Amino acid sequence: MVDQSELAFRLLVRQFDVHCTYSPMFNSGIFVKDVKYQQSCLKVVPELDRPLIIQVLKYRIGPLLTYAFDINQFCANDPEIFLKAAKIAEPYCDAIDLNLGCPQTIARRGHYGAFLQDEWKLIHDIVNLAARNLSKPITCKIRIFNDVKRSIEYAQMIEKAGASMICVHGRIREQKGPLTGLADWSQIKAIKDNVGIPVIANGNIQSSIEADECLEVTGVDGIMSAEGLLYNPALFTNEPLPVWEATEKYIELARKYPCPFPYIRGHVFKFFHHCLMLNEHEKLRDIVAKTHSDEDFLLVANDLRKFYWKEYQDFIQKGVFPAHPKMLPVYFCRPYYRPAPNQFNSPINCNVPNQIVVKENCDKIIESTKSICKIKIKQKIKKKESNRRNPLPLCSQCKNPKGLRCDYDLCRICCRRKILNERSICVGHRFKNKMH
């Protein structure tokens, strides 16, 4: 959710039964020093965007969640800096969140996120200092360990430090990218059974069906969805959402509450994902990829509406919806399932009970990626061959290209040297010896 849970998107998902949201993760080091950065991070509409949780980290912006209250999220590895950033943010939210779940490479370099999970004393100090000095609750988002006992002890340590709520992502730190796999709900249940504060479950939530199942299996107090909501903002409802409707609603909010254009493109790509994977929409895919105007996104949405309108009307009139959103036609927002880790020779064991790995469009994605790589390689080869066919004339004294207007067929350096030594003139290079 990095750079994906901005105000416009938070307001969009709130229209579809989302009760609480998180902000993008904020860089606490910059946050405490840069007023403009603070203003860009703290864009909220209290009457519409609450409750809100703000995330804070020390070096890089990350995700912000919104629940029935507002939470600010930070990543940090310094208790004092985290506290300063949290004090600035607390008037704008309902809770402050310390992100201990980010598994990305930049988190490893910056020494924050999931790469702090082995430094329990530091985590305890950050949470404890903030809990004692802030008026708003402190929450933490964590990942699990391979050993369930260690996961429980980790959560208990955070609770004792003063955290008021824990969000548990049921994957280990190494489960990311193509090795993401399935979240382990059994570990989330074990943590819930052994702490006395509210626990939010995260992982494998692709529809309201999984959300209800997770609540029943784990007994947690709430459900968080991140990537699932990006593809289907109406994830927590049972109502199919056409991709053109999702896009139009989001663009309207993004115009009212401006955000960087790459954020908008990222959201639109995910809404259109299943449509744009089809060959018949290749031109529309290129428009979404290359445009710098949100008006083009609306035109693409309208083109998709026209293309599927008759089929869409027939589907709605029948009133028979599939058992799971993954089986909806492509013109509806629906979940995206990553290829299973074993397709990448992953050592991670993802045989989690009551879960299903759905392989969808994997071969098409791989082939598409290969095609793009081949095109780029051909372009580079063509450019090199063009340079070989039309070689630049070389300087008569060295191997550098000569000046095309030089009176002596020399490069600029050799020409200057000749002018100085021979006290002559070069009109092409506009060199003139002082003697002339």
C-alpha positions, 0 to 999 in steps of 0.5 A: 500500500505504499503511496496507495492509501492517499485521501482520495482512495480512502474516501472511495473505499469508505463508500463500500463498508470500510470502517477504518483506514490507514494513511500511507506510511510517513518518513518520521525523520523528514516529517519532524523537519519539513513543514511542507512534507507534513502538510502533504502527509496530513491531508484529511477531511475530518467529517469524511475520513474518520476514524483514521490511523497514521503510519510512521516510519523513519526513512520512507513513506509507507501505508496508512489505514482507515478504520472506524477511526483514523490511524497515522502510520510511521516507520521508525528505529529511533524512539525520540524521533518517532515520538516527535513525529507522532506528536505532530500527527496525533491531532489529525488522527485517532491512533498512531501506528508503528509499521513493523511489517514492511518486508521490502529491500528499502526497509532492510537498508533503512533498518525499519519495518519487518527488519526490526522484529529481531530487536525486541528491546528497541521496539519496546522502547519505541512503543513504550515511550510513545504510549506514555507521552501521547494522548492517542493510542499506539498500534503496531502492524507485525509479521509472524515468525516461523515458530508460533511460540515466538510469534506469541511472545513477540505480540505479548512483548508489544502489548506489555510495551503499551500498544493498544491494538495489534494488526497481524499479517500472517506471513513471515518476513521472507514471504514477499513478491513471487514468494508471497504465498498464503497467510497462516491464519492459525498463527493469527488465532494463536496470537489472539488467544494469548493477548488481551488487546484487540487483534486485526487479521491481515492476509488472504482477504480477497472478498467478503467471503474470506473476511467472514471466514477469517473472523470465524477461524481466528476470532479476531476483532477486525479484518484488514485488507490491503492489496485486495482493496486495490483491485476491488474497492467494494471487497467488503460488500457483496455487490459487483462493482463495474470497473468503469464505475470504480474509475469514475468514482475515484477520478472524481475524488482525486480531482477534488482531493489532488494527489500525485499522478502516478498514484492515480495511474496505479489505482486505475491500472488495478481497477482495469487489470483483468480487462487490460490483460486481454489482447482486444484491449491492448490499445487501451492498455497503452493509453493507460500506461502512457497518458498524463491526463486523468481525462484519458482514464475516463475515456478508457472507462467509457470505451470499456463500458461501451464494449461490455454494455450489452453483456453487462445488462444481460448479466444484471438482468439475470440476477444470478451472481457467482459464488465468489467474486473471482468468477465474475466477468472481467468487466467487474472489479475482482480479486487478483491472485498471485502465482503460487510460490512453488511455481518459482521453486520456493522453499516456503510451505504454504499448505495452510488449511481452508485456503485455496491457491488460485492460479490465474493468468500466470502464463499470460503475465509471463508471456507478456513480460517476455514479449516486452523484454524481447521488444526492448532488446530488439530496439537496442540492437536496432539502435546499435546497427543504425549507429554502425551503418552511419558512423560519425567521422573521426578526428584525424589525430585521435579516435574521438568524433571530429567537429563537423564544421572544423576547418582541420577535421579535428575534434574540439580538443585537438583543434584547440591544441593546434590553434594554440601551437600554430597561432592559427584560426578555426572558424568552425570551432570559433577558436582564435589565437590571441596573435590574430 
